[in-house]
Structures are given as C-alpha cells and as structure tokens.
Amino acid sequence: MVKEKLIIKNFAGFEHIEFDFKPINIFIGPQAAGKSVVVKLAYYFKSYLNDLYKFDRIHMPSELIDRYNDLFYSYFPVESWSNKNFTIKYILDKSFIIISSSRKAKDWYIEVKFSKDIREIIESLTEILENNLDPQMINFSTARNLRELKEKVKYKSVLQSKQYFIPAGRSFFSNIQSNIFALLQSNNTIDPFIIEFGANYEQAKVVFNKSSDIFRTHNKLSKLCSEILKGIYIRDNQIDYLVQKDKRKISLLNASSGQQETFPLLMFIQTLFFPSNKEPKDPVLYIEEPETHLYPVAQKQIVQVLSRLFNILINKQLFITTHSPYILAAFNNLLEAGNIIKEKPELAEKVYKIIPKEEVLDIENFIAYSIKDGKKEVLINEETNLVSQNMLDDASNEIAEEFGKLVDLEFGEE
C-alpha cells in the first residue's frame, strides 16, 4: 500500500494536523470542525497529480499549474484564510506537493513546490511539448516521447483514478431542471463542487435510464437502494418519480427531504457498478454526510451500499465525512466480520449468513478520525481492530447522564 499523507499548518482552523490516508477514510466530528476542508484538500491534490501525469493534452505544465492555483482560490477563498502564513503538504510515497501562502502588501498569494521527481517530470514534459512544432496537434515523435515519459511515472494505478466529489446539500440536485449544470460551468458564484457533481449526476441519470433493466437485475443492490429511498425510480415524460409500494407515483420534486438528499448519491453510485458506464473502474469517491435526513436503519443500508461498491472496484478509495455514530457503528460490523474471517477462516460461511461476503471489510483498508477543536484523534482500537467503542457511546452516554440527573431529581436524590 502506497503511503499517502496530508499535513496542514495554520489553515482552516488547524494549527498543525496530519492525516494518513487509507482506501477507506472516515472523518467524524461536529459541524464546522474542518472535515470538509480535509477531504477537499485531498481531492485537490490528487486531482492535481492526476492531471499533471495524464500527458494526453497539449497544454504546457505551466498552464496546468496556473489553473490549479486558480482552483485553490476557488475551493478555498482568501477571505477564509487566517492572518498567518499557511503550509499544506500532500505526500504520495516519496513524492510531494506543497502549497504555501505569502503576503505582499495587503494581498495574499500562494506558492507551489514539488518534490524532485515531479519537477523532473514537469521539466521533461515541458521540453517535449516545446519541441512539438504544431501547438494544436501532437506529432508522432512527441506522442512517442510522451509514452516513454509516462512509463517513468510511479504509482500509475493510484494516479489513473477518476475523482468524484459528492457534496452535502444533495436535495438541491433533486430540485434542479435537467442540463442546467452545463450552463453553470462558467458561473463563478456557485460552489464548484456543486456544479461538477451536478454534471456527473445528470450523466448518471442518462446512463441509468438507458440501462434501467440491467440495474434492476442486480437484485441485492437494487433492493438496498429501493429500501433506502422507499420507492423505485422511474423517469416519465422527462420527470423523475419514485414509485411507492402501493404504486403511488411521487415526483422527486415532492419527495421527502431524505429521498431528495439520498437519491442523487444512490443514482450516481449505482452507475459505477456496471460496464455500461464508460468511466474507469477505479474511482476515488468523496462523500459528504451520506446520512443526511436518514433514519438510522437507512444509514446502515447506505454503508452496505458503499461497502459493496468498495469491494467490487479496483484501486478504489473512499473519503466520507459524517456527524453520525450510526455510520461508524455500521462500518464496525463489517470490520468485525473481516476480523473474524481473518482469525478463524473456518467460520467464514457462518459469518456470511450474518454479513454478506460482498460487504465484509478488512481493517487494513480502513481508518477513522474524529476532528474537533482543531485536533484529530484516530478512532481505531489497535487491540480490537475496531472503531473505539468510546466514540460510539459518547453521544448516548451524554444523553443518559443528563437523563440520570433528571431521574435523581425526580426521586429526591442529590
């Protein structure tokens, strides 16, 4: 497993904080704790390297660097920065990118630094493209040189992954007219993550509706999604509906908040399961608050869907932000199933009767962090290889303690 790390200093309320990433990364904590900033930074840096190493465009690396500087300002507006200079470092094995801030007069700027291996790739790529005589077309010699350069790149399996960011506030997408996101691409006043996912969501609906029969034959996944949504999705006369068990047809515009919030997430995720989708089968998914407006049982089912997605794809990675201990508890069950099978393989078939094989997870692929007051805590108990029970019990313990005090008052106990 390639080492992957993010180090943040003096940014987004973090004085100094470090995160090691694994294939599944969970971030839990109160609102405004910085969870979203962490996953957006991961998305930014991984996209940066992915685009830098594509080598299938004729744009100079300097243009790409300028574009990603602009993206940083778009993702993390200057007004949200503190008055201190910040440094953010993304590490992939021995390679790294550093973004740091500096101030000139009253204006803030960012500077980017690369590790030696990345600098060498940039220099080689620049030289190859400068020798390409036609700036509008890559000639045979240039194409050959680009292929040779691409062979020198490490971590190709990591860097070829397609990034998908699924933001919170997904009911917004359920209430928007089709095809509007293509028109919003140039609108700088709307969150770029919303615009990008909106375009992906619209494409997912096209894929789903072209192959709806195939999707519905994937019985367990289709059943899980229908149970979460409390209905089956159909599209009729360009209108999205959820058909209830009693055959009532509810327009998505009139659906419950939970249905509106969850539908775009499940719609998009389902399209990643099938060969009808032309996107690469090794995505990196960033999902904000999958539990929003959902009953605890449905939250558990969301985790089941995500685990099935994780287990079927190659070179995949999940980043999930949440406020819900139910999400952690659901993941814990899947980890415990993996622990038992690893320690006692002879019990595997019995485990699968409780936790389906397609949902079992390995602790080696999993990490969970609590983020609060600018600090982080790793939530994995190294003795049990599970999420710390203290974390799962904190909320209920506080409520129970408060209730206990009230009962003591009621019965006259001090």
C-alpha positions, 0 to 999 in steps of 0.5 A, a space after each residue: 500500500 502506497 503511503 499517502 499523507 496530508 499535513 496542514 499548518 495554520 489553515 482552516 482552523 488547524 494549527 498543525 494536523 496530519 492525516 494518513 490516508 487509507 482506501 477507506 477514510 472516515 472523518 467524524 466530528 461536529 459541524 464546522 470542525 474542518 472535515 470538509 476542508 480535509 477531504 477537499 484538500 485531498 481531492 485537490 491534490 490528487 486531482 492535481 497529480 492526476 492531471 499533471 501525469 495524464 500527458 494526453 493534452 497539449 497544454 504546457 505544465 505551466 498552464 496546468 499549474 496556473 489553473 490549479 492555483 486558480 482552483 485553490 482560490 476557488 475551493 478555498 477563498 482568501 477571505 477564509 484564510 487566517 492572518 498567518 502564513 499557511 503550509 499544506 503538504 500532500 505526500 504520495 510515497 516519496 513524492 510531494 506537493 506543497 502549497 504555501 501562502 505569502 503576503 505582499 502588501 495587503 494581498 495574499 498569494 500562494 506558492 507551489 513546490 514539488 518534490 524532485 521527481 515531479 519537477 523532473 517530470 514537469 521539466 521533461 514534459 515541458 521540453 517535449 511539448 516545446 519541441 512539438 512544432 504544431 501547438 494544436 496537434 501532437 506529432 508522432 515523435 512527441 506522442 512517442 516521447 510522451 509514452 516513454 515519459 509516462 512509463 517513468 511515472 510511479 504509482 500509475 494505478 493510484 494516479 489513473 483514478 477518476 475523482 468524484 466529489 459528492 457534496 452535502 446539500 444533495 436535495 438541491 440536485 433533486 430540485 434542479 431542471 435537467 442540463 442546467 449544470 452545463 450552463 453553470 460551468 462558467 458561473 463563478 458564484 456557485 460552489 464548484 463542487 456543486 456544479 461538477 457533481 451536478 454534471 456527473 449526476 445528470 450523466 448518471 441519470 442518462 446512463 441509468 435510464 438507458 440501462 434501467 433493466 440491467 440495474 434492476 437485475 442486480 437484485 441485492 443492490 437494487 433492493 438496498 437502494 429501493 429500501 433506502 429511498 422507499 420507492 423505485 425510480 422511474 423517469 416519465 415524460 422527462 420527470 423523475 418519480 419514485 414509485 411507492 409500494 402501493 404504486 403511488 407515483 411521487 415526483 422527486 420534486 415532492 419527495 421527502 427531504 431524505 429521498 431528495 438528499 439520498 437519491 442523487 448519491 444512490 443514482 450516481 453510485 449505482 452507475 459505477 457498478 456496471 460496464 455500461 458506464 464508460 468511466 474507469 473502474 477505479 474511482 476515488 469517491 468523496 462523500 459528504 454526510 451520506 446520512 443526511 435526513 436518514 433514519 438510522 436503519 437507512 444509514 446502515 443500508 447506505 454503508 452496505 451500499 458503499 461497502 459493496 461498491 468498495 469491494 467490487 472496484 479496483 484501486 478504489 478509495 473512499 473519503 466520507 465525512 459524517 456527524 453520525 455514530 450510526 455510520 461508524 457503528 455500521 462500518 464496525 460490523 463489517 470490520 468485525 466480520 473481516 476480523 473474524 474471517 481473518 482469525 478463524 477462516 473456518 467460520 467464514 460461511 457462518 459469518 456470511 449468513 450474518 454479513 454478506 461476503 460482498 460487504 465484509 471489510 478488512 481493517 487494513 483498508 480502513 481508518 477513522 478520525 474524529 476532528 474537533 477543536 482543531 485536533 484529530 484523534 484516530 478512532 481505531 482500537 489497535 487491540 480490537 481492530 475496531 472503531 473505539 467503542 468510546 466514540 460510539 457511546 459518547 453521544 448516548 452516554 451524554 444523553 443518559 447522564 443528563 437523563 440520570 440527573 433528571 431521574 435523581 431529581 425526580 426521586 429526591 436524590 442529590 
